[in-house]
Amino acid sequence: MKELYDGKTKTVLLDEENKEVYLLFKDSATGEDGVFDPGSNTVGGSVEGKGKIGLIISKYFFELMEKNGIPTHYLDADIDKGIMKGRQLTVPNLEFVLRYFTAGSMCRRFTLPEGLPFDPPYLEVTLKDDEQGDPLITDRLCQMKGILKPDQYDEGLDILTRVGSVLKEALAEMNLTLIDFKIEIGYDDEGKMYVVDEITPDIWRVKDEAGTIPNQIDCAQLILDKIQ
């Protein structure tokens, strides 16, 4: 297979003969100085088995999204190999972010205390660029840069909101309160948009019943115990 992209927590591969895309889930975790943090832009360490656990959780939530009418790139998964099979799509370098409460970078950027609620949820789109610090980007700039076509920005925000509703309810059933999350969105040759990449604790923050925000490693274990 041809390697398309080697990211912090996944490697994206292409079967050029069959035109199929595969995501290899790695054991690496984002964070800094050995402290794991899903909001970090650097790799903070590695945990044996993390990749396979992430794939199991992603499979669960992608299938849940599909059941709720939300299109995803997910086609199949080989848990033993840690590989997900997905649709071949155009995936712009964007992250669609939904916040139910203030946390993380938003508090630093705007000098806000942690935990202020948003009603309705606060939506953002950022350019996926570590060197530039993942800056916020507007619909107009996305079109000027040729990243998105007209109406795709708003369609992406609509998908983001729908994902949030399903994810928030599913996590609440596990006694977890969703604080914020980010997703990536791709589109096919006809312009239809899909949720891509992954849906795991690597993309969200949650709060447990004790008010603690577990890191992505601990959260993954909590969820794995619920869904298996």
Secondary structure per residue as TSV (DSSP state, phi and psi in degrees):
chain	resnum	aa	ss	phi	psi
A	1	M	-	360.0	153.3
A	2	K	E	-91.4	131.0
A	3	E	E	-79.7	121.3
A	4	L	E	-91.9	-35.8
A	5	Y	E	-162.4	134.2
A	6	D	E	-115.1	103.2
A	7	G	-	-96.2	-171.9
A	8	K	S	-67.2	-39.8
A	9	T	S	-122.2	-3.7
A	10	K	E	-147.7	152.8
A	11	T	E	-115.2	131.7
A	12	V	E	-101.3	126.4
A	13	L	E	-121.3	150.6
A	14	L	E	-123.5	126.9
A	15	D	E	-84.7	101.2
A	16	E	T	-65.6	-27.5
A	17	E	T	-73.0	-46.2
A	18	N	T	-94.8	-6.3
A	19	K	T	58.7	39.4
A	20	E	E	-109.9	143.9
A	21	V	E	-106.6	138.9
A	22	Y	E	-128.3	140.1
A	23	L	E	-111.8	120.9
A	24	L	E	-94.7	115.9
A	25	F	E	-82.7	121.9
A	26	K	-	-95.6	166.9
A	27	D	S	-86.0	-1.8
A	28	S	E	-74.0	153.1
A	29	A	E	-135.6	141.4
A	30	T	E	-74.6	150.6
A	31	G	E	161.3	-162.3
A	32	E	E	-154.3	134.5
A	33	D	T	54.4	40.0
A	34	G	T	81.3	-0.5
A	35	V	E	-101.6	122.1
A	36	F	E	-80.9	138.6
A	37	D	-	-154.7	116.8
A	38	P	T	-64.2	-18.2
A	39	G	T	-88.1	-1.9
A	40	S	-	-80.0	153.2
A	41	N	S	-101.0	10.1
A	42	T	S	-127.1	159.0
A	43	V	E	-84.1	124.6
A	44	G	E	-99.8	-8.1
A	45	G	E	159.7	-170.0
A	46	S	E	-136.8	143.2
A	47	V	-	-130.5	121.3
A	48	E	T	-58.4	130.4
A	49	G	T	88.6	-7.4
A	50	K	H	-59.2	-41.8
A	51	G	H	-59.7	-47.0
A	52	K	H	-66.9	-39.8
A	53	I	H	-62.3	-42.7
A	54	G	H	-61.1	-38.1
A	55	L	H	-66.6	-42.2
A	56	I	H	-59.7	-44.3
A	57	I	H	-68.1	-42.1
A	58	S	H	-61.6	-44.4
A	59	K	H	-56.6	-45.7
A	60	Y	H	-59.9	-48.1
A	61	F	H	-77.4	-33.0
A	62	F	H	-63.7	-42.8
A	63	E	H	-65.2	-35.1
A	64	L	H	-65.3	-41.8
A	65	M	H	-61.6	-45.0
A	66	E	H	-60.4	-40.1
A	67	K	H	-61.8	-26.8
A	68	N	T	-98.3	16.5
A	69	G	T	79.4	16.6
A	70	I	-	-101.0	116.5
A	71	P	-	-70.3	136.3
A	72	T	B	-130.6	165.6
A	73	H	S	-80.0	-9.8
A	74	Y	E	-65.5	131.9
A	75	L	E	-120.7	-40.2
A	76	D	E	-167.6	169.1
A	77	A	E	-147.4	140.7
A	78	D	E	-111.4	98.4
A	79	I	T	-64.0	-41.6
A	80	D	T	-60.3	-37.0
A	81	K	T	-89.4	-9.3
A	82	G	T	70.1	30.8
A	83	I	E	-122.0	134.9
A	84	M	E	-108.2	136.2
A	85	K	E	-98.1	133.1
A	86	G	E	-140.0	169.1
A	87	R	-	-67.4	145.7
A	88	Q	-	-83.4	115.4
A	89	L	-	-133.4	164.1
A	90	T	B	-84.8	122.0
A	91	V	-	-117.8	104.7
A	92	P	-	-68.2	156.4
A	93	N	S	-79.1	65.7
A	94	L	E	-132.3	151.5
A	95	E	E	-124.4	130.3
A	96	F	E	-98.2	120.7
A	97	V	E	-116.1	133.6
A	98	L	E	-123.8	132.6
A	99	R	E	-123.1	125.5
A	100	Y	E	-93.4	-23.5
A	101	F	E	-142.9	154.9
A	102	T	-	-68.5	140.5
A	103	A	-	-170.0	160.0
A	104	G	T	57.5	-129.6
A	105	S	H	-63.0	-31.2
A	106	M	H	-62.1	-40.8
A	107	C	H	-66.2	-38.1
A	108	R	H	-70.1	-41.6
A	109	R	H	-67.8	-38.3
A	110	F	H	-115.7	11.2
A	111	T	T	51.0	58.8
A	112	L	-	-116.1	147.6
A	113	P	-	-72.0	155.4
A	114	E	T	-70.3	144.0
A	115	G	T	90.0	8.2
A	116	L	-	-72.9	131.8
A	117	P	E	-79.1	148.9
A	118	F	E	-112.1	127.7
A	119	D	E	-145.2	103.5
A	120	P	E	-73.5	171.7
A	121	P	E	-57.9	152.4
A	122	Y	E	-93.9	126.1
A	123	L	E	-109.4	139.1
A	124	E	E	-139.4	154.2
A	125	V	E	-126.5	130.1
A	126	T	E	-120.9	150.4
A	127	L	E	-79.4	127.4
A	128	K	-	-80.2	89.8
A	129	D	-	-151.1	100.4
A	130	D	G	-60.3	-39.0
A	131	E	G	-64.4	-33.1
A	132	Q	G	-92.4	1.5
A	133	G	T	75.9	29.6
A	134	D	-	49.4	63.2
A	135	P	-	-69.2	153.2
A	136	L	B	-63.7	146.4
A	137	I	-	-139.0	144.0
A	138	T	-	-97.8	168.9
A	139	D	H	-57.9	-45.9
A	140	R	H	-60.6	-43.2
A	141	L	H	-68.9	-36.8
A	142	C	H	-59.5	-40.8
A	143	Q	H	-72.4	-40.0
A	144	M	H	-61.5	-37.2
A	145	K	T	-84.6	-3.9
A	146	G	T	74.2	20.1
A	147	I	S	-78.8	-41.0
A	148	L	S	-130.7	157.0
A	149	K	-	-93.1	164.2
A	150	P	T	-52.3	138.6
A	151	D	T	79.4	-14.0
A	152	Q	H	-71.1	-31.8
A	153	Y	H	-59.9	-50.4
A	154	D	H	-67.4	-36.2
A	155	E	H	-64.6	-39.0
A	156	G	H	-62.7	-40.4
A	157	L	H	-66.1	-35.1
A	158	D	H	-65.0	-43.9
A	159	I	H	-62.7	-41.9
A	160	L	H	-56.4	-46.1
A	161	T	H	-64.4	-40.2
A	162	R	H	-67.8	-40.7
A	163	V	H	-60.6	-42.4
A	164	G	H	-59.2	-42.8
A	165	S	H	-62.0	-44.6
A	166	V	H	-69.2	-45.4
A	167	L	H	-65.2	-43.4
A	168	K	H	-60.2	-44.4
A	169	E	H	-66.9	-42.6
A	170	A	H	-64.1	-41.4
A	171	L	H	-71.2	-34.1
A	172	A	H	-61.3	-35.0
A	173	E	T	-67.0	-18.0
A	174	M	T	-99.7	13.9
A	175	N	T	64.6	34.4
A	176	L	-	-122.2	134.4
A	177	T	E	-99.9	121.9
A	178	L	E	-75.2	124.9
A	179	I	E	-92.8	-53.3
A	180	D	E	-161.5	167.9
A	181	F	E	-163.0	165.8
A	182	K	E	-136.4	146.5
A	183	I	E	-132.9	162.0
A	184	E	E	-109.4	149.9
A	185	I	E	-131.3	135.1
A	186	G	E	-121.6	169.7
A	187	Y	E	-140.6	151.8
A	188	D	-	-90.8	-172.9
A	189	D	T	-64.2	-23.8
A	190	E	T	-90.1	-2.6
A	191	G	-	91.0	0.9
A	192	K	-	-67.5	138.9
A	193	M	E	-104.7	145.6
A	194	Y	E	-136.7	148.6
A	195	V	E	-74.7	131.9
A	196	V	E	-126.1	-176.7
A	197	D	S	75.5	-100.3
A	198	E	-	-152.9	161.1
A	199	I	-	-133.5	92.6
A	200	T	S	-143.5	176.2
A	201	P	G	-61.5	-9.1
A	202	D	G	-70.1	-15.5
A	203	I	G	-113.5	2.2
A	204	W	E	-139.0	166.6
A	205	R	E	-118.8	139.6
A	206	V	E	-133.9	164.7
A	207	K	E	-122.3	134.4
A	208	D	-	-88.9	-176.8
A	209	E	T	-62.8	-25.8
A	210	A	T	-85.5	-0.7
A	211	G	S	84.9	8.0
A	212	T	-	-87.7	143.6
A	213	I	-	-99.9	101.4
A	214	P	-	-71.6	146.7
A	215	N	-	-69.9	172.6
A	216	Q	H	-65.5	-26.4
A	217	I	H	-71.7	-49.3
A	218	D	H	-66.3	-39.2
A	219	C	H	-64.8	-40.6
A	220	A	H	-59.8	-40.6
A	221	Q	H	-67.3	-39.6
A	222	L	H	-58.0	-45.6
A	223	I	H	-72.2	-39.8
A	224	L	H	-58.1	-40.2
A	225	D	H	-65.0	-26.8
A	226	K	H	-81.9	-34.3
A	227	I	H	-98.9	-10.1
A	228	Q	-	-95.2	360.0
